[in-house]
């Protein structure tokens, strides 16, 4: 089923972020969480969402 993206809520994006994290898709989870945070009115809640799904590029460790 296709959904108009303009009607998706922060909760919808957060649920999708959790699904992507469970599917080992951290960058997509991060992007969805960023959108959820953007749609969240409470700054503390938005910060908690961002902390839960950090940017994998900034947390990645290099290995040889």
ABEGO torsion letter per residue (X at the ends): XBBBAAABBAAAAAAAAAAAAAAGBAAAAAAAAAAAAAABABAAAAAAAAAABBBAAAABBBBX
